[in-house]
């Protein structure tokens, strides 16, 4: 089968298309004929999700059709379309932990389904599991035009929350108004807390999502309300350290938390799937949450899609079409 691998060369993640053996599902796994896969910025950042060393299978989320079941899999069927996180998603076939495999709603295009698993599970963790965002509350998202940022905006609006987002692109902020963005702040600098406080009547955001990194960490803390929460999910600015205002942390009873699967084992990753399926799969099924796909690229054009992502030209998710739907 055809499959992409990735290796680190200096400061770059390099993709290579080649032949790989057909995988076989182990116990409690399913084998998918991959139809589409989502791209994620973190998987192309050396030192992030990809480490130096030998080339490794590329791609970490996608959607496809089950063609074989491993021992012990009883809740899924051959021919069923599922979406989920998996290693080697940029391949014609890939194996997936059966606990990660979520049914694709009938009304959701397979390319949109491929954009769901990693991003939306991360967003559910930030907004629901750890973030405790409530209807009527205020969410601040730095880098709101990213895949995670757009997904957080859509989910928060479906939950009845109000959303403030930052971006360096006025055009992207304007386009996100159609998805319910209440206030867009055009900036890449740590200079937005006064605007956030003014918009929230001096209260501040109940939850802030930092997709940018250390350069805006302190500004996010300044933007939080009493008992506010700050989720750190990325550091595309490469700044891995930031000052913490201990007095604000103490006086405002703040909660700071990280969202990452990097050190989680398979059991820990799978543990969050049932709550996501119960809470948000119905929202995806009836269209209250609809993944924003910036573009769909053909299998052979993955390096072009990678360059588009790294140039920060996209709004929402980039999806790789691996095979045509039957």
N, C-alpha and C positions, 0 to 999 in steps of 0.2 A: 504494500500500500504506500501511497505518497504521504509524507509527513514532514513538517517543519521542525528543525531543531534550532537551538539558540546557544551562542557562546559569547563570552566577553572578550573583546579585543580592545585593550586600553580602556578608554572611557565610553566605549560603544557596545551595544548589544547587537550582534550580527545574526541574522536569520539565514538558514540554508535549507532548501527543499531537496529531499532525497527519498530513497526507498527505505522502508522499515518493515520488520516482520509484523504480521497480523497479530494483535494482542488477543489473549483469551481471558475471559472473566474468571477470577478466582471466586471462592465462596463469598457470598453476599455482595457480589458485584454484578453489573450488567455490561454487555458489550453494545456500543452504539455505532450505527452508521451515522457519522456526523454530517449534519446538514448546514449548520452555521455555528460560528463562535464569536464571542465578544473580545475586543481588545481592551486592555487596561494599562494605563500609563506605568504603574508600578512594576509591571513585568518586563519593561524595557529599560529600567534604570539599574545599571550595575551597582551592586551593593544593597539593592532593595530586595525584590523577590528573586533576582537572578544573581548568582555568585560566580566568581571566577572558577575555572576548571574545565573539565570536559564538557562538550556540547550536551545539552539536555533537551528533552521534548518540550516544545513551545505550546503555549496556550493553556489557560486555566479555567475557562468556562465555556459552555456551549449548549447546543440543543440538537437532538437527533432522534433516530428511530431505533428502538431496541431490536437487536438481531440475535442475541443469545443471552441466556440467564445463567449465572453462577449457582452453585449449590446453595440451598437455603433461601433463595429469593422466591417468595410466594405472592407478594402484593403487587407485582408488576408483570406485564405480559409482553411476549414477542410481538412486534409491530406497533407497540405503544410509543407515542412521541413524548419525550421527557426533556427537561432542561436541568442543568445542575453544574456544580463545580467539578472539574476533573483535570488531571494532568495529561498533557498532550492533546489539547482540544484542537490545535491547528493541524489536524490529521484526518484522513478519510475514515478511520475507525479509532475509537478510544474506549477505555473501560472507565466505569464510574461506580463509586460506592452506591449501593442501592438506597442507602439512607439519604443520600444527597439528591437522588433523582425525583424531580417534581413533575407532575403531569402538566403538559402544555395546554392551557385553556383553549377551547375550540375557536374562539374569536381572535386569538393572538397569532399574528404571523410568526413563522418560525425564526425569521431574522430578528424580530422584536424579542422573542423568547430567549434567544441567545444573549441578549443584552441584559437579562434579568438576574441570573443567579448570584454572581459575586457582588455586583453593585447593590442590588436590592437587599440581599442578606446583610451586607455591611450597614446599609441605611436603616434597616429594621433594628439592628443591634444599637445603633446610635440614637434613633428616635424613640424606640419603644423599650427595649430591654434595659438599656443603661440610661437613656436620656429622659424618660418619663414625660415626654412632650404631651401637653393636653390641648384640647380644642380651645381656641381663643388665646393660646400662648404665643409667644414670639420666638421665632427661630432665626438665627443669624448664620449665614453660610458664606465663608470666604472662598473665592474661586467657584462661584455658583454655576458657572457655565461648563464645568467639568462633568464627566459622567456621573460621579458620585453627587456632585452639587445639584445637577438637574434632577436626579432621582430623589434626592432629599427634598427639593422644592415640591415635586409632584406628590410625594407621599405625605408631606406635611400639610399641603392644601387638602388632600383627601381626608386627613385627620381633623380638619377644621382649624388649623393653626395659621398664623400670619408669618410671612417670610420676608426677610431683608437679605439681599445678596450683594457681594462685591465682585467686581470683575474689572480687568483693564480694558475691556471692550464695551463701548457704549452701544454698539450695534447688537452685541449678544444680549446685553441687558434689556434692550428694547424688545428683542424677539422673545425673551422669557416672560414678558408681561402677559403674553397670550396663555402661558401656563399658570398664571396667578401670582407672579412675583409682585409683592406689595410695594417694595422699595428697592431700587437698584442704586448702588453707590459705585461710580466709575473710578476705581483706584486700584493700584497694586501696592500702595504704601500703607504703613501702619498709622492711618490718620482718620479712621472712620468712627471711633467710639462716640464722639460728640453727636454725630448724625444719628447713630443708633439710639442714644439716650433721648434725643429730641423726638424721634419718631415714636418712641414707646412711652412718651409722657414722663420721662425721667426715670422710668423703671429699669430699663435694660432688657436684654434678651434672656429668656428663660433657659434657652439652650443655644450654644454656639458650636458650629462644626468648622474646624480648622483643616482645610484640605491643602493649605499653602506651606505651613511649616513655622520655624522659629521666628521668622521676621515679623509675623503678625500675632504671635502667641500672647505677648503682653497686652496688645491692643484688644484681643478677644476677651481677656480677663477684665479689662476696663469696661467692656461692653455688657458684662453680665449683670443680671438682676440679683436680688437677694435670693439665696439658695439656688442660684443658677448653676448650670452644668456646661462644661467645655469638653467636647470630643476632639481628640487629635487623630486624624486618619491619614495624613500624608505630609510630606515635606519636599514638595517639588522645587522649593527654593534652595534646597541643599543645606539649609541652616538647621542644625540638629540641637542647638542649645538656645535657651532663652531665660531671661530673668523671671522670677515668680514674685509677685507682690504678696508677701506673707500676710501683711495686715489686711489686704482685701480678701484673701483666701479665708482668713480667720473671721473677720467681722461680718462678711456677707455669707458665711457658711457655704462656700463654693465646693463643687465636686469637679475634679479634673480626671478624665479617664481616656485611655487609649483604645483604639479599635483596630485589631490586626489578627490575622490567622497564622502569622509567621511561626509562632511557637506552640500553637494548638495541635494536639494530636487528632486523629481521625474521629475519635469519639466526641471530643470537645467541639469540633467543627460541625459534626452532624447534629449535635444536641439542639442547636438553634433552628433547625429546619422545620420541625413540626409547628412551632409557634408562628413562624413566617407563613407557612401554608394556611394555618387557621386564620391569621389576622389579615393577610394581604393578598393571598391567591384569589379570593372573591373580588377584590378591588381590581385585579388584573383581568379577571374574567369578564367583568361588566364594563370595563373601560374607564373606571374612575382613576386608575393609574395606567398610563400608557407609555411605555419606554420611548424616549426620544432618540431615534436613530439618525445620526448625522449623515451617514452614507453607508452603503453596502458595497463591498469590493469583492471581486472574484478571487478565487483561491490562489491563482498565480500572481496576483497583485499585492500580496501581503506586505512586501517591503515598501511599496508605495504608500500603503495605509499606515505603516509604522512612521514613515517620514511625515505624513500629514498630521499624525497625532503629536509627534515631537515638535512640530512647528506651531502647535497650539492653535490650529485653524478650525478645529471641530467644535460643535456645540452638541453636547450629549455623547452618545456612544457611536463608535465605528464598529461595524460588524463584517466579518469575513464569511462570504457564501462559499461553502465547501462543496455542496452537491445540490442539485435541483430537487425540490420536493416531488414525491411520486404523485 
